[in-house]
């Protein structure tokens, strides 16, 4: 497990890359594109996976985040881009099983080619990107202030930033996210 941090100085204002990926949950065989999340509301894109201990530690918080942001009409989508040959827990079928078992509250997409992760510049799981209503990057920080122990979380940084963004308030300084490196194909 290679600990990786997201960039400390992201290129804010960059447009959200387009994508067309199959969902592992929701409507069977449906592909989602950026257009499906382009309704003038903020968009949170999370790069996650099944096998990473950092993601496992926060999985229930991600489900809560998806639920809470849905109530605020903020779009949330997760993407798994890991090499599923070397990491079979991250195969389409296993992503499907996990999403169903945990009843994910967000659309979960599979990036088998890894092209979407490369286009976004995703580096780890979890890696969060939040875009404003015009789909310009505004947040590339962490979920909260304690990935390891949920009962010690004092700040829901991503949630708070999403609410501030929706309400056109200035975002607070961001702390980079950290997790396992994305498992790239050779």
Buried (B, 14 or more C-beta within 10 A) or exposed (E): EEEBBBEEEBEEEBEBBEBEBBBBBEEEEEEBEBEBBBEEBBBBBBBBBBBBEBBEBBBEBBBBBBBBBEEEEBBBBBBBBBBBEEBEBBBEEBBBBBBEEBEBBBBBBBBBEBEBBBEBBBBBBBBBBBBBBEBEBBBBBBBBEBBEEEEEBEBBBBBBBBBBBBEEEEBEEBBBBBBBBBBEEE
